Amino acid sequence: MRLWLYCLGGLLYDWLVYVAWTVIPIRAEELKATHTQLGLLPAVSTLVYTISCLLMGRLADRAPKSLMARLGCAGAALSCLVVGRVDTLAGLFLAAPLLALSGSIFWPTVQGAIGNETEPARMERAIGLFNVLWSIGKGLGFLTAGWMTGHLGPRYALWSAAAAGLAILLFYPWSEGRSAGGRDPQRSPEHAVFRALGYVANFFAFGLGATFQIHFFHFLNEENLGTMMDRKTFFGVFLGAVFMAQTATFLAMRRGNRWAYRRAPLFSTQLLLAASAAALALARDDRLILALSPLVGIGLGFSYASSIYYSLHGPAEHGKYSGIHEAVLGSGNIVFPLLGGMLADALRDARAPYLLAAAGMIAAVGIEEAVYRSRSRS
């Protein structure tokens, strides 16, 4: 039952976050943000997130987890209300990091609790359930926020998100769960190597996903791409389709661990991501874009699931390694939207961020193979 409560909290929290991060780039576009400013928005907030995750991950192994999780939820609800009140770009740049700071408290705490309370033999299913539910929350966040923002206005969407944060406070467990104990089988150098590969994959993949979250609405406008529905709704539907496919990937991976500690599936899904991002950047048909979106979701799902699985399936310091996992994905969230925005402004080409992210995924496979060979020889 405790595992289900943690997972339900992850669903509502990610719904909250991605309602807010659907509204933020739309508001920034309305406030005439440039490509570079759009890239800076997640960079500034995620810099806070990345640094704080490293600290909060270690703290999560020592402090009362129920208290830390509640602090993260309360902070996220307050952040949504603040985002709803600002009406300048400067205000958005001040409000978004508050949401990031709250997430850096919540996520390592919840993931650390799952790792601590789950027996190693059941870790695949526990992590799979957690991934499925938070990913549903993320996809629903984009889907509902696009519609609410287009039809009801951004403040209504943000008020709903804040209410979700407060709801988690009511059902999240107050007591601390027991440690699962048992023998930890994942101590070999081979498993440590794959933890590093998972981090590299997640850095580049999460950067690619963040590029679509931040720049895609601007891409639709600047390229004057006709869509089957209004652009705000299409933006939400596209991202919703990506993250629903990611959810299906998590569900498939939960049914077994034959994919774990193997390079071929990890590398092939990253190359799939690269091809999909490049094709989406060059597409001029909205139906083709929607058809390609599930492929992006599959690649994102595999990279993320590999990283969190390798982080929690072996190490005893679950909060510490989940904090590193979150910091790594946060770093990708900084680098690629920012560099992609700067490149788009320099080249005056709205496709540049996606082509850069595609090239990054190809580079990631090369880096991972080099790391694997280097660690194997040592």
C-alpha positions in Angstrom: 0.0 0.0 0.0 2.8 2.4 0.8 4.3 1.9 -2.6 1.0 2.8 -4.3 0.8 6.0 -2.2 4.4 6.9 -3.3 3.5 6.3 -6.9 0.2 8.2 -6.7 2.1 11.1 -5.2 4.5 10.9 -8.2 1.5 11.0 -10.6 -0.1 14.1 -9.1 3.3 15.8 -8.6 4.3 15.4 -12.2 0.9 16.5 -13.4 1.4 19.6 -11.3 4.9 20.3 -12.7 4.0 19.8 -16.4 0.8 21.8 -16.2 3.1 24.6 -15.0 5.8 23.9 -17.6 3.1 23.9 -20.4 2.0 27.4 -19.2 5.5 28.8 -18.7 6.7 28.6 -22.4 3.3 29.7 -23.7 3.4 32.7 -21.4 7.0 33.4 -22.4 6.0 33.3 -26.1 3.2 35.8 -25.4 5.7 38.0 -23.7 7.9 38.0 -26.9 10.7 35.8 -25.6 13.5 35.0 -28.0 14.8 31.5 -28.7 17.7 32.1 -26.3 15.4 33.4 -23.5 13.2 30.3 -24.0 16.3 28.2 -23.5 17.4 30.2 -20.5 14.1 29.7 -18.6 14.6 26.0 -17.9 18.4 26.5 -17.7 18.1 28.9 -14.7 15.5 26.9 -12.9 17.2 23.5 -13.6 20.5 24.8 -12.4 18.9 25.3 -9.0 17.3 21.8 -9.3 20.6 20.1 -10.3 22.7 21.6 -7.4 19.9 21.1 -4.9 19.3 17.5 -5.9 22.9 16.5 -5.0 22.4 18.0 -1.6 18.8 16.8 -1.0 19.6 13.3 -2.2 22.1 12.8 0.6 19.8 14.5 3.1 17.0 12.1 2.0 19.0 9.2 3.5 19.1 10.9 6.9 16.1 13.2 7.4 12.5 12.2 7.9 11.2 11.4 4.4 7.6 12.2 5.1 8.5 15.7 6.2 10.8 16.3 3.2 8.2 15.1 0.7 5.5 17.4 2.3 7.9 20.4 2.1 8.4 19.6 -1.6 4.6 19.4 -2.2 3.8 22.6 -0.4 6.6 24.5 -2.2 5.3 23.3 -5.6 1.8 24.4 -4.9 3.0 27.9 -3.8 5.2 28.0 -6.9 2.3 27.5 -9.2 0.4 30.3 -7.5 3.4 32.6 -8.0 3.8 31.7 -11.7 0.1 32.6 -12.1 0.6 36.0 -10.7 3.6 37.2 -12.7 3.1 39.1 -16.0 6.7 39.8 -17.1 9.6 37.7 -18.4 11.7 38.8 -15.4 8.9 37.5 -13.1 8.9 34.1 -14.9 12.7 33.9 -14.4 12.2 34.4 -10.7 9.2 32.2 -10.3 10.3 29.1 -12.2 13.3 28.3 -9.9 10.9 28.1 -6.9 9.2 25.1 -8.7 12.6 23.5 -9.4 13.7 23.8 -5.7 10.6 22.1 -4.6 11.1 19.3 -7.0 14.6 18.7 -5.8 13.2 18.1 -2.3 10.4 15.8 -3.5 11.9 13.5 -6.1 15.0 12.1 -4.4 13.0 11.7 -1.2 10.3 9.6 -2.8 12.7 7.6 -5.0 14.9 7.0 -2.0 11.9 5.7 0.0 11.0 3.2 -2.7 14.6 2.0 -3.0 14.9 1.6 0.8 11.6 -0.2 1.3 11.7 -2.6 -1.7 13.5 -5.9 -1.7 16.2 -6.2 -4.5 14.3 -9.1 -6.2 11.2 -6.9 -6.6 12.9 -3.7 -7.6 12.0 -4.0 -11.3 8.3 -4.1 -10.6 8.4 -1.3 -8.0 10.4 1.0 -10.2 8.2 0.1 -13.2 5.0 1.0 -11.3 6.5 4.3 -10.1 7.7 5.1 -13.7 4.3 4.3 -15.2 2.3 6.5 -12.8 4.6 9.5 -12.8 4.7 9.3 -16.6 0.9 9.2 -16.8 0.9 12.3 -14.6 3.4 14.0 -17.0 1.4 13.1 -20.1 -1.9 14.2 -18.6 -0.3 17.4 -17.4 0.5 18.4 -21.0 -2.8 17.2 -22.4 -5.0 18.9 -19.8 -2.8 22.1 -19.6 -2.9 22.7 -23.3 -6.7 22.5 -23.3 -7.1 24.5 -20.1 -4.7 27.2 -21.2 -6.3 27.6 -24.6 -10.0 27.5 -23.4 -10.0 28.7 -19.7 -6.8 30.6 -19.4 -3.4 30.0 -17.8 -4.4 31.0 -14.2 -7.1 28.3 -14.1 -4.6 25.7 -15.1 -2.1 26.8 -12.5 -4.7 26.9 -9.7 -5.7 23.3 -10.5 -2.0 22.3 -10.4 -1.6 24.0 -7.0 -4.6 22.0 -5.7 -2.9 18.7 -6.8 0.2 19.6 -4.7 -2.0 20.2 -1.6 -3.9 16.9 -2.2 -0.6 14.9 -1.9 -0.2 16.3 1.6 -3.4 14.5 2.7 -2.5 11.0 1.7 1.3 10.8 1.7 2.4 8.4 4.5 3.3 10.1 7.8 5.3 7.2 9.2 8.7 6.0 8.0 8.7 2.6 6.3 10.9 -0.3 7.3 14.1 -1.0 5.3 13.6 -4.0 3.1 17.1 -5.3 4.0 18.2 -8.5 2.3 21.3 -9.2 0.3 22.2 -6.6 -2.3 23.5 -8.5 -5.3 24.5 -5.5 -7.5 28.1 -4.8 -6.5 30.1 -5.9 -9.5 32.2 -3.5 -11.6 29.9 -4.4 -14.6 26.9 -3.0 -12.8 28.8 0.1 -11.9 29.6 0.6 -15.5 26.0 0.4 -16.6 25.0 3.0 -13.9 27.4 5.4 -15.7 26.0 4.5 -19.1 22.5 5.1 -17.8 23.5 8.5 -16.5 25.0 9.5 -19.9 21.9 8.2 -21.8 19.6 10.1 -19.5 21.6 13.3 -19.7 21.2 13.5 -23.5 17.7 12.0 -23.7 16.2 14.3 -21.1 17.9 17.2 -22.9 16.2 16.2 -26.1 12.8 15.9 -24.3 13.3 19.3 -22.7 14.0 20.8 -26.1 10.6 19.8 -27.3 8.9 21.0 -24.1 10.5 24.4 -24.3 10.9 25.2 -28.0 8.2 23.3 -29.9 5.4 25.8 -29.4 7.7 28.5 -30.8 8.6 26.1 -33.7 4.9 25.7 -34.6 4.5 29.5 -34.7 7.7 30.5 -36.4 7.5 27.8 -39.1 3.9 28.7 -39.6 3.1 25.0 -39.5 -0.6 24.4 -40.0 -2.2 22.0 -37.6 -5.5 20.0 -37.3 -6.4 22.0 -34.2 -5.4 25.3 -32.6 -1.6 25.4 -31.8 -1.9 25.5 -28.0 -4.0 22.4 -28.0 -1.7 20.7 -30.6 1.3 21.5 -28.5 -0.3 19.8 -25.5 -1.6 16.8 -27.6 1.9 16.3 -29.2 3.7 16.2 -25.8 0.9 14.2 -24.3 1.4 11.6 -27.1 5.1 11.5 -26.4 4.7 10.9 -22.7 1.9 8.4 -23.1 4.3 6.4 -25.3 6.9 6.8 -22.6 4.4 5.4 -20.1 3.7 2.3 -22.3 7.5 1.7 -22.5 7.7 1.8 -18.7 4.9 -0.7 -18.5 6.6 -3.1 -21.0 9.9 -2.8 -19.1 8.2 -3.6 -15.8 7.3 -7.1 -17.0 10.9 -8.4 -17.0 14.5 -7.4 -16.7 15.9 -9.1 -19.9 16.7 -5.6 -21.1 18.9 -4.8 -18.1 22.7 -4.7 -18.3 22.7 -5.0 -22.1 24.1 -2.4 -24.4 22.2 -3.3 -27.5 18.7 -2.1 -26.4 20.1 0.9 -24.7 22.1 2.0 -27.7 19.3 1.2 -30.3 16.7 3.2 -28.5 19.0 6.2 -28.4 19.6 6.0 -32.1 15.8 5.8 -32.5 15.5 9.0 -30.6 18.1 10.7 -32.8 16.3 9.7 -36.0 12.9 10.7 -34.7 14.0 14.1 -33.6 15.7 14.8 -36.9 12.6 13.7 -38.8 10.2 15.8 -36.7 12.4 18.9 -37.3 12.1 18.4 -41.0 8.5 17.4 -41.2 5.8 19.7 -42.6 2.8 17.6 -42.0 1.0 17.6 -38.6 -0.1 14.0 -39.0 3.5 12.9 -39.6 4.6 14.8 -36.5 2.0 13.1 -34.4 2.9 9.7 -35.9 6.5 10.2 -34.9 5.8 11.4 -31.4 5.4 7.8 -29.9 8.9 6.9 -31.1 10.3 9.9 -29.1 8.4 8.6 -26.1 9.9 5.1 -26.5 13.4 6.4 -26.6 12.9 8.7 -23.6 11.2 6.0 -21.6 14.0 3.5 -22.1 16.8 5.9 -21.2 15.1 7.2 -18.1 14.1 3.7 -16.8 17.6 2.4 -17.3 19.1 5.3 -15.3 16.8 5.0 -12.3 16.9 1.2 -12.3 20.7 1.2 -12.3 20.6 3.8 -9.5 18.3 2.0 -7.2 18.8 -1.7 -8.0 22.3 -1.9 -6.5 23.5 0.9 -4.2 22.5 1.0 -0.6 22.5 4.8 -0.5 19.2 5.1 -2.5 18.7 8.8 -1.8 22.2 9.7 -2.8 22.1 7.8 -6.1 18.5 8.9 -7.0 19.8 12.5 -6.3 22.6 12.0 -8.8 20.1 10.5 -11.3 17.9 13.6 -10.9 20.9 16.0 -11.1 22.1 14.4 -14.3 18.8 14.7 -16.1 18.6 18.2 -14.8 21.9 19.0 -16.4 20.6 17.8 -19.7 17.6 20.0 -19.2 19.9 23.0 -18.9 22.3 22.3 -21.7 20.2 21.4 -24.7 17.3 23.9 -24.6 19.9 26.7 -23.9 22.4 25.7 -26.6 19.5 24.9 -29.0 17.9 28.3 -28.5 21.3 30.1 -29.0 21.9 28.1 -32.2 18.4 28.9 -33.5 18.9 32.6 -32.9 22.4 32.5 -34.5 21.2 30.6 -37.6 17.7 32.1 -37.6 16.4 28.6 -38.0 13.7 27.1 -35.6 14.7 23.6 -36.5 18.2 24.0 -35.0 17.4 22.9 -31.5 16.0 19.5 -32.6 18.9 18.8 -35.0 21.3 19.6 -32.2 19.5 17.2 -29.9 19.5 14.5 -32.5 23.3 14.9 -33.0 23.7 14.8 -29.2 21.9 11.4 -29.0 24.4 9.9 -31.6 27.3 11.4 -29.7 25.9 9.8 -26.5 26.1 6.3 -27.9 29.8 6.9 -28.8 30.5 8.2 -25.4 28.8 5.2 -23.7 30.7 2.7 -25.8 34.0 4.5 -25.0 33.1 4.4 -21.3 32.1 0.8 -21.4 35.4 -0.3 -23.1 37.5 1.8 -20.8 35.9 0.5 -17.6 36.0 -3.1 -18.9 39.7 -2.9 -19.6 40.3 -1.4 -16.1 
